[in-house]
Amino acid sequence: MATGTKNEKSQKIQARVPHEVVEAMGQVKLEGESTGQFIVTAIQTEIKRRQRKGSKE
């Protein structure tokens, strides 16, 4: 049982997302993919993109 917003493996975060973004996410999520999995993948991809962009500058 989780005891708070942070444990050994993960941390819970919250964000408000525009309705149109949530709808678009629902349209492109893979079958069987959870919203959490989609968001983690999206964040990881954005981190890598920004790191590549930062190393070019």
ROSE-4610 file (N, C-alpha, C; in Angstrom, 1 decimal, always signed):
// ROSE-4610
residu = [M/M/M/A/A/A/T/T/T/G/G/G/T/T/T/K/K/K/N/N/N/E/E/E/K/K/K/S/S/S/Q/Q/Q/K/K/K/I/I/I/Q/Q/Q/A/A/A/R/R/R/V/V/V/P/P/P/H/H/H/E/E/E/V/V/V/V/V/V/E/E/E/A/A/A/M/M/M/G/G/G/Q/Q/Q/V/V/V/K/K/K/L/L/L/E/E/E/G/G/G/E/E/E/S/S/S/T/T/T/G/G/G/Q/Q/Q/F/F/F/I/I/I/V/V/V/T/T/T/A/A/A/I/I/I/Q/Q/Q/T/T/T/E/E/E/I/I/I/K/K/K/R/R/R/R/R/R/Q/Q/Q/R/R/R/K/K/K/G/G/G/S/S/S/K/K/K/E/E/E]
num = [1/1/1/2/2/2/3/3/3/4/4/4/5/5/5/6/6/6/7/7/7/8/8/8/9/9/9/10/10/10/11/11/11/12/12/12/13/13/13/14/14/14/15/15/15/16/16/16/17/17/17/18/18/18/19/19/19/20/20/20/21/21/21/22/22/22/23/23/23/24/24/24/25/25/25/26/26/26/27/27/27/28/28/28/29/29/29/30/30/30/31/31/31/32/32/32/33/33/33/34/34/34/35/35/35/36/36/36/37/37/37/38/38/38/39/39/39/40/40/40/41/41/41/42/42/42/43/43/43/44/44/44/45/45/45/46/46/46/47/47/47/48/48/48/49/49/49/50/50/50/51/51/51/52/52/52/53/53/53/54/54/54/55/55/55/56/56/56/57/57/57]
x = [+0.8/+0.0/+0.9/+0.6/+1.4/+1.1/+2.1/+2.0/+2.0/+2.1/+2.2/+2.4/+2.9/+3.0/+4.4/+5.2/+6.6/+6.9/+7.4/+7.9/+9.2/+9.7/+11.0/+11.1/+10.0/+10.1/+9.5/+8.6/+7.9/+7.5/+7.0/+6.5/+5.2/+4.2/+2.9/+3.0/+2.6/+2.5/+1.1/+0.7/-0.6/-0.4/-1.2/-1.2/-2.6/-3.0/-4.3/-3.9/-4.7/-4.5/-5.7/-5.5/-6.7/-7.5/-8.8/-9.7/-9.2/-8.8/-8.5/-7.2/-6.3/-5.1/-5.4/-6.3/-6.8/-7.5/-8.3/-9.0/-8.1/-7.1/-6.1/-5.3/-4.9/-4.2/-5.0/-6.3/-7.2/-7.2/-7.1/-7.1/-5.8/-4.7/-3.4/-2.8/-3.4/-2.9/-3.0/-2.0/-2.0/-3.0/-3.5/-4.4/-3.8/-4.4/-3.9/-2.9/-2.6/-1.7/-2.4/-1.9/-2.6/-2.2/-3.0/-2.7/-1.4/-1.1/+0.2/+1.3/+1.2/+2.3/+2.5/+1.4/+1.5/+2.2/+1.8/+2.4/+3.9/+4.3/+5.7/+6.5/+6.0/+6.7/+6.8/+5.8/+5.8/+6.8/+6.9/+7.8/+9.3/+9.5/+10.9/+11.3/+10.4/+10.7/+11.0/+10.3/+10.5/+11.8/+12.2/+13.5/+14.6/+14.5/+15.6/+15.7/+14.5/+14.5/+15.2/+14.9/+15.4/+16.9/+17.3/+18.8/+19.6/+19.0/+19.7/+19.7/+18.6/+18.6/+19.6/+19.7/+20.6/+22.1/+22.4/+23.8/+24.2/+23.2/+23.5/+23.8/+23.3/+23.4/+24.8]
y = [-1.2/+0.0/+1.2/+2.2/+3.4/+4.3/+4.9/+5.7/+7.2/+7.6/+9.0/+9.2/+10.4/+10.7/+10.2/+9.7/+9.3/+8.0/+7.0/+5.8/+5.4/+4.2/+3.8/+3.8/+3.6/+3.5/+4.6/+5.4/+6.4/+7.6/+8.6/+9.8/+10.2/+10.6/+11.0/+12.5/+12.9/+14.3/+14.6/+15.8/+16.2/+17.4/+17.4/+18.5/+18.7/+19.9/+20.1/+20.1/+19.4/+19.3/+19.8/+20.6/+21.0/+19.8/+20.0/+18.9/+18.4/+19.3/+18.8/+18.0/+18.2/+17.4/+16.0/+15.9/+14.6/+13.8/+14.5/+13.8/+13.3/+14.1/+13.7/+12.5/+12.5/+11.4/+10.1/+10.2/+9.1/+8.5/+9.3/+8.8/+8.1/+8.5/+7.9/+6.9/+6.7/+5.7/+4.3/+3.5/+2.1/+1.3/+0.2/-0.6/-1.3/-1.2/-1.7/-0.8/+0.3/+1.3/+2.1/+2.2/+3.1/+4.5/+5.4/+6.8/+7.1/+6.4/+6.6/+6.2/+5.1/+4.6/+5.6/+6.1/+7.1/+8.4/+8.9/+10.1/+9.9/+8.8/+8.6/+8.5/+7.8/+7.8/+9.1/+9.9/+11.3/+12.2/+12.0/+12.8/+12.4/+11.1/+10.6/+11.1/+11.0/+11.5/+13.0/+13.8/+15.2/+15.5/+14.8/+15.0/+14.7/+13.6/+13.3/+14.4/+14.8/+15.9/+17.1/+17.5/+18.8/+18.6/+17.4/+17.2/+17.3/+16.7/+16.8/+18.2/+18.9/+20.3/+21.2/+20.9/+21.6/+21.3/+20.1/+19.8/+20.4/+20.7/+21.3/+22.8/+23.4/+24.9/+25.2]
z = [+0.0/+0.0/+0.0/-0.9/-0.9/+0.3/+0.8/+2.0/+1.8/+0.5/+0.2/-1.3/-1.7/-3.1/-3.6/-2.8/-3.2/-2.6/-3.3/-2.8/-3.4/-3.2/-3.7/-5.2/-6.0/-7.4/-8.2/-7.6/-8.4/-7.5/-8.2/-7.5/-8.2/-7.4/-8.0/-8.3/-9.5/-9.9/-10.4/-10.3/-10.8/-11.8/-12.8/-13.8/-14.4/-14.6/-15.4/-16.8/-17.6/-19.1/-19.8/-20.9/-21.7/-22.2/-22.3/-22.8/-24.2/-25.1/-26.4/-26.4/-25.5/-25.4/-24.9/-23.9/-23.4/-24.5/-25.2/-26.3/-27.4/-27.7/-28.7/-28.2/-26.9/-26.3/-26.4/-26.1/-26.2/-27.6/-28.6/-30.0/-30.4/-29.8/-30.3/-29.3/-28.1/-27.2/-27.9/-27.6/-28.1/-27.3/-28.0/-27.3/-26.1/-25.0/-23.7/-23.0/-23.6/-22.9/-21.9/-20.7/-19.7/-20.0/-19.4/-19.4/-18.8/-17.7/-17.0/-17.9/-18.6/-19.5/-20.6/-21.1/-22.2/-21.7/-20.6/-20.1/-19.7/-19.1/-18.8/-20.1/-21.1/-22.4/-23.0/-23.0/-23.5/-22.8/-21.5/-20.7/-21.0/-21.1/-21.4/-22.8/-23.8/-25.1/-25.1/-24.4/-24.4/-23.7/-22.6/-21.9/-22.9/-23.6/-24.6/-25.7/-26.2/-27.2/-26.8/-25.5/-25.0/-24.7/-24.3/-24.0/-25.3/-26.4/-27.7/-28.2/-28.0/-28.4/-27.6/-26.3/-25.5/-25.8/-26.3/-26.6/-27.9/-28.8/-30.1/-30.0/-28.9/-28.7/-28.1]
